[in-house]
Amino acid sequence: MNLFMTGIDFNKADIKHRERFALTQTAQVAALKEIRTYPGVSGCVIVSTCNRMELWISCDAPPEKGPFEMLCRALQIDAGDQADYFVNRQGDEAVRHLFELACGLKSMIFGEEQILSQVKESIAFAHECGAADAVLHALFRYAVTSAKKVKTSVRLDAVDRSVAGTTIRLLKERFGCLEGLGCLVIGSGEIGRLAVKGLVAEGCSVTMTLRQFKSGNAVIPSGCSVIRYEDRYELYPKVRAVISATRSPHFTLSFDTVKQLGCSGEKTLFDLAVPRDIDPEIANLENIDLYDIDHLGGSLVDRKDNTGLLQAQAIVKDEIKAFERWYSVRRLMPLVSEIGAVASEDVQARIKYHLKNCRLDEDARQLVHEAAGDAVSKVVEKILLSLHKNTDSRLFLSCVDELDAEKTGRKDEEYPLRFPLYIDLSGREVVVVGAGAVAFRRISALLSFNCHITVVAPEAHEGVRQLYDEKVLCLKSKSYEASDIENAFLVIAATDDRALNHKVAEDAGGKGLYCSVADCKEECTFYFPAVVPYPGGVIGICGTGEDHRQTKKISTDIRAFIRSKEEA
């Protein structure tokens, strides 16, 4: 598998080093976009939590530069100064790491559950940025599924499963009964809300800060009071515990201000943010205990001979096999289709010979001919996929690699240049299956050609939804069925589900329709071009499907050239 990751976490780096890589969303977007442009990189994802930051990349072939070097260049950081803090993994090792990570088996607080939502948010964010490819989508989807199974069926026997839970345990050790304890929670994000819920459940008197610009859409846990973030110092002297968990680039509690307040009585402060929220110098003030994220871990359970751990590892192992099977099937589909087509041609030739003396009119003869070819093609595909399902994935993949090796040298025949056919789409029906970012780009390119666009998808990209509201297209909010392309002139399969895209291509082929498949060039009967309009005409740019970046660069250069001529 051409999957690679590089990461820094609490095992090799303390919070002082990790917070250098705690990226804001804006910084993540910039990094993902830059890394996505590297030759060979087909997708990338950044996982960023309090205890770790990881870059994941999926490649068409082993990249010239490793993910660590890509990351340092994107963040403009000297790689030599940071290399000792990072771990690099690839292939099977990387896959196993992500599955165990999502389950909480790699967390500082063993078995903590918040990491599951953080992994889900990471792939969703990469998808929104247009950075994740089908392989990373599948990898993270299977890892999340594995974690959900562990969460619902296995007890990992950790004392607490979240940073917020550990915080409450330490407060109990410090103050005993927490009934009526005054607590200030700075931050209304997920960690802050978890802390509020836990403290309220213990009977604490809790106040949470809320920034003014978030007041309209913030979720306020029941049982707590709310103050403006700007008023936090006014409440600080009146509470015994403070928990801060924000994404602020500045300290939420500064040393000078806290020192000036000069509060008496013991206080316990918890800084759950990376980079840190609370000025570390505050720990030097009298009667103050300050814990940061590195203080909240530790060996909470004996990982050896732990029944829950063994059960979790068994679930992870099964789900990794499921992902490997998906990955191998994805690679197999072009070969399976090719073998099915060869078998179909052979059977059609035999049928034609046996039917030559039968009393059938030409239409009936053609119907039998096509039905026989289609049936045998499907049967062969089912046999091969069934064989794969019941055979060791690695053994099956080795057979595929051997067959691929036999076909080297036929690349020009396998991916011939496509003839650019310019057609009038006015009033024609174009069906787009899928309504994500890729589908939206295809739809946007079609808007200038006066065609009737129908989108089929259970959920729609914001841009697609807006076009529907403006009555620019028809949107069927449903799962795809073969009948959806019954009246189509062109079909575009642009979902993030490989099996569904394959089915759409298969259905379109059975109806003799031209179909563009976003994630499999071998299944395309036409390639969707890069479209460059100019006054009085349009330029279409189409590659062989081997290097989309080259096609994109050429189209960008042509657009720039046209703009320069128009401005001149």
N, C-alpha and C positions, 0 to 999 in steps of 0.2 A: 504494500500500500504506500502510495506517495503522500503520506500524512506526516507532518512535522510539527513540533512545538518547542518553545523555549519558555522558561518560567523562573521567576524569583518568588520564594515563599519563606515562611518563618523557620524552616529547617536550616537554611544557610544564611539568612540575612535578618538582622534585627530591624526594628521599626524605622530607625534612622536611615537605613539603606532602602527599605521597601517604599517609604513615602516618596522617594525620588521618582518612583514609577507608578504612583497613584494618579491616574489620568482623569481629567475632567472629560465629560462627554464630547466637548468640542475637540479636545486633543485626541480622543479615540477616533473620531470621525476622520480627522486629518491623517492620522497614522494608518488607518484601514485603507483609505483611498490611495495613499502613496504605496503601501505594500502590495496592494492589488495590481499595481501597474508593473511589478517586476516580471520579467520574462518567465513563463512557465507557471506562474502562480494563478490558479483558477479560483481560489477563494481564501478568505482569512477571517478569523474571529479573535477578539480580545476578551479574555476573562479577567475581570478586575474586582477584587474583594479586599477586605481589610488585611487579610493574611497572605495574599498572593496577587501576582499579575502574570498572565500567560498569553502568549501569542500562538495561535494555531493557524497553520496554512495547509491547504490542499493544492497539489501540483499535478500537472500533466506528466511531468518527468522530474527527476531529482533536480532541484534548483542549483544555479551556479553559486548563489550566496545562501548561507544558512539563515534560519529565522532570527537568530540572535543578532546577526549582523544587520539584517533588514530592520529589526526593531530599533537598534541603536542609531542607525542612520535616520530613521523616521523621526526619532525623538531628539536627534542631534546630541547624542551622548557618546562619550569616548568609550568604545567597546572594551579597550584594555583595562580600564579602571573597574569594570563591572563584571567581567567574565567569571570571576570566582564565585559570584553569588547566584549564578544562573545554572539551571539544569536543562539539557537538551535531550529530547526523546523523538523517536520516529517509529513509524510502522506499528507493529503489534504492541510494543512497549508504550507508545503514546496512547493507543486506543485503551489499553488496560488502565492507564493512569487516569484518563478522563472518566471512565466508568466508576472507578473507585472514588475519585474526587466528588462526583455528583452524589454518591451515596453517603458522604461524610467520613469515609475511611481515611482520607488524607488530611482531615481538618485538625487544627490545633486543639479544638474541643471535640474529641472523638465522637462521631455519630451526630454532630450538630446538623440540623435540618435546613438552616437558612441557605446553605450552599446550593441546594437544589433549585431554589427560585433564582439564585444568582447565575447559575449555569443557563437556565431557561432565558433569562433576560439578556445574557450575552449573545446567544445565537439570534434572538429576536432583534437586538440592536444591530448586529452585523447585517441581518437581512434588510432592515430599513435603510441601511447605508449602501445596499447593493453590493456588499463585499462577500457574503457567504455563497458558496456553490452547493450543488445538490449533494455532494459527498459529505460536506460538513453539516448540512442540514440533517442528513440521515444519521451521521455519527452522534450528533448532540441529541437527536430524537431518541435513539436507542439508549443512550446514556441516561437520559431523563426517565425513560420507561423503566430501566433497571433500578434507578434510585427510588421511584415510586413503589415498585414491588418490595424493595428492602424496607422502605418506610412503613408500609402497611402490613408486612408479614413477619418482620424480624425486630426483636428488641436487642439493641446493641449494648445495653447495660451501662451506658454512660450516666454519670451522676446528673449532669445537665446536658441538653442537646443544643443550646444556643448561648451566644455571648450574653444576651439579656438574662437568661436563667442563671448563668454563673455569677453575674453581677448581683442578683438577689441573694444567692447563697452566701456570698461574701459579706453582704450587708447584714444578714442574719448572724453570721459569726462575729461581726463587729458590735451590733446593737441588740442582739437577742430578738425579742418580739418587735415587729415592725409596725404594729398598730399605731396609727396617728403620726408616724415619722414623716417630717416635712421633706419632700423630694422635688427637685427641679430637673426636668428633662429638657435639654436644649436640642431641638431638632424634631421635625415631624415626619421623618422618613420611616422606612420599614423597621429599622432597628429601634428607633425612638418609640414607635408605636408598640413594639413588642415589649420594651422596657416598661412603658406606661401600664400596659395590661397586667404584667406580672406584679408591679408594685401596687396597683389598685387591688388586685386579688389578695395581697398580703395585708390590706387595710391601711396602706400609706396615704398620706395627704399629698397628692401629686399635682404639679402644675407643669404644663408643656408650653414651650415657646412656639410661636408661629410668625413667620415672616409675612409682612403685609401683602406682598405680591402673590402669596400662596393661599391667602385666606378664602378665596372663592372656591377652590377645589380640593382643599386639604381634608383628609379623613381624621376626625377627632375621636379618639377612643372614649368610650363612656366612663364616667366616674372621675374625670380629671378636669382641672381648670385650665384656662388658656390665657397667656399674656403675650404681648408683642415681644419679638426677639430683642428689640431695642431696650426693653425694660428689664432684662435678665439680671442686671447688677442690683436693681432695687430689691429684688426678691432674694438674692444670694445670701444676705446676712441672716435671713429668717429660716433657712432650710439646713438640714443635717447632711443631706446627700445630693450630689449633682451628677447627672449622667449626660454626657455630650456626644452626639452622633450626627454630625452634619457633613456636608461636602464643601464646607467653606474653605477658601484658600487662606484665610486668616484665622488667628486664634479666637475662639469664642469666649475664652476667659484669659485675659492677659495678666501677667505677673504684677505690673505696676498698679493696675486698678484693684486687683484682689488684695494686694498688700496695703493699699490706701484705705480700703474698707475696714481692715483691721478687726475682723470678726473674732469674737471669743467663742469657745466651745469647739468640740471636735467636729470635723467634717471629713467625709469620704467622697472623693471625686473619681469618676470613671470616665476615661477618654476612650470611646469605642470607635474613633475615626482614624483613617489613614488617607492623607497626612493628618497629623495630630491636631485636635481641636484646642486642647488646653496647654498653655505654656508649661513646659516641663519644669521650669524654675519654681513654679508654685509648690512643688513637692518639698522645697526647702523651708517653707513657711511653717510656723509652729502650729501644732494640732491639726495638721492636714495630711491625710493619706491619699496619694494619687496613684491610681492604677491605669496603665495604658493597655492596649490590646495584647501585648506580649505577656502581661502578667496574668491573663485570664485563661491561659491554656494549661499545660501540664499533663501529666499522665493520670488521667481520671479513671482509666480502667486498665486491667491487665489484658493486653491484646492477645497474649498467648493462651491457648486452651479456652478461648472464649467461644461458647456455642453460637451466640448471635453472630459473631464475626465470621465463623465458618459458614453459617447459613447465607450470610450476605455475599461472601466470596463465591459461593455456589451459584447464586442468582446472577451475579456479575458475569461469571464464566458462561452461563447459558445465553445471556443477552449479547455478549461479545460474539458468540457463535452465530447468533441471529444477524448481527450487523455484517459479519464476514460473509454470510450467505447472501445478504442483500448486495454487498459490494461485488461479489463474484458474479451474481446474476446480472448486475448492471453491465459488467464487462462482457458477459456471455451473450447478451441479447443480439448484438449484430451478428455474431457467429451462428446463433440458433436460427435467426431469421434467414441467414444465407443458406444454411443446410436445408431448412424448410422449403426455400424457394427452389433449390436444386431438386429435391424430392418431388415437388409439385410439377416442375417441368417434365421430369421423367414419367410421372404417372399420366400427365396430360398427353404425352406422346403415345403411351401405350393405349390409353382410352381411345385416342383418335384412330389408331390402327384397328382396334376391335369394333369400333362403331362404323367403319367405312361401308359395311354391307347392311347396316340396320336401316329400317324405313323410318327415318326421322327427318323432319324438315330442318332447315339450317339453324333456326332459332333454338329449337330443342337440342340440337347437336351442340350448339355453342353453350347452352345452359348446363348440360351434363359435363362438358369439357371444363368449364370454369368451376363448377361445384366440386368436381373431383379434385382439381388442383388445389382449391381452397381448403378442402377437407383434409387432404393428406398433409398440407403444410401445417395446419393446426395440430394434427396428430403427432407429427414429428417434433414440433416445438414442445408439446406436452410431455412426450416421452423423454426428451432431453432435459427439460426442467425437473421432471420427476426423478430422473437419474441423478441429477445434481443434488436434489433435496435429500436423497437417501445415500449420498456418497460424501466422503470427507471433502470439505471445501478445498483444502490445500491440494489434494490429489487432483480434483477436478480442474483447479486453476492451472496446475502444471500442464495438463492436457491442452488447455486453452493457449498457454504460452507457446507450446510446441507448434500448435496450428498457426498461431500468429507469426512465429518465426519462419514457417514455410511460406508465408505470404509476403515476407519482406522482399523488396525489389519490385513489387507490383503496386507500389503506392500510387503512381500516376494513374494506373487503371482503376484502383480502388476508390480514389477520390478525384474523379475527372473534373475539369473546369466546367462550370455551369454556364449554359448559354443565357444571356440576359434577355428575357422576353418581356417587352413592355405592353401591358394590356390595359384596356379601359375597365375600371372597376365601378363605374357609375351605376348605382342601383343594384349592384351585385351583393349577395349575402356573404359576409365574412364572419365566421364563428371563432371566437377566441375562448379556449377552455383554460381558465385560470384568471385571477384578477390581482396578482401581486405586482411587484416592481417591474419585472421583466415583461409581463403582459401589458402593463401600462405604457411602457416604452414602445411596444409593437403597435398598440392602439393609437398612440400619439402620432406615430409615423403614418398611419392609415387615414387620419382625419382629413387630410388634404385631397383625398381621392374620391370623395362623394359616394362612398360605398355604405351599405347598411351593416352596422357592426352589432353583433350579438355576443355578449359575454356570459359565460356559464361558470359560476363559482359560488360556493356556500358563503364566502366572505370576500369583501372587495377592498382593494387599495383605496385610500382616500381620494386620489385623483380619479380613479374609475368611478367611484361613487359620485363625485362632483359632476363628471360628464353625464352620468345617468340623470342626476337632478336637473341638468341643463337640457335634457332630452336629446343629447347628441348620440346616444347609443341605447340599446336594449340590454337590460341586465336581468339574468335569471339567477336568483339567489337559491341555488340548489346544487346537488351533486350531479356530475355529468352522467348522461345516458346516451347511447348510440343514436337515439332518435333526435338528439339536439343538433346533429350535423346533417340531418336528412336533406335540407334544402340549401346547403352551403355551396358556395363556389370555391372558396378557400377556407382552410381550417388551420388554426394555429394552436398548438399544444404548448402551454407556457405555465404549467403548475410546478410546484417543488416536489411532486410525487412521481418518481421514475416509472412506477408500475402504471399509474394513471396516464401519463404521457404516452407510454407504449400502447396502451389500449386505444387511445384517441387516434394514434397513427395507424394502428391496425384496422380500426373501424373505417377511417378515411380511405385507406388503401382498398378495403373491401368494396367501397362504393365508387372507386375510381376518382377520388377527390385529391387535389393537391394539398399537401399538409407540411407545415413547418414545425419541427419539434425542437424546442428550446434547448434541451439537455442531451440530445443525441443526434449528431449530424448524419449517422448512418440510416436513421429512420426518416430523414427529411426527403420528400419528393420535390420540394423547392426550398431554397435557402432564403431567409428573410434578409433583404439587403440593407445596407446603410443608405438612407435616402437623403440626397442633397438637392433641394430645389434651387432654381435660379430663375431670373426673369425670363419667362417664355419656355421653360422646360424643367426637366428633372434629371439628375444623375443618380444611377444606382450602382453601388459598389458591393461586390460579392466575392468573398474568398472561397477557399476549399473547405472551410470549417476547421482548419488546423491552427490558425493563429488569429483570434478575434481582435487582439490588440493592434495587429498590423492593419487590419481593415479599418478599425476605429481611427488609427492615426492618419491613414490616407484620407478618410472622409473629413477629418478635422482640418487637414492641410488644404483640401479642396475648398472647404467652406471659408477658410481664412483667405484663400486666393480670390474667391468670388467677392468677398467683402472688400478686399483691397481694390478690386477693379471698380466696384460700385462707388466706393469713396473717392476714387480718382476721377 
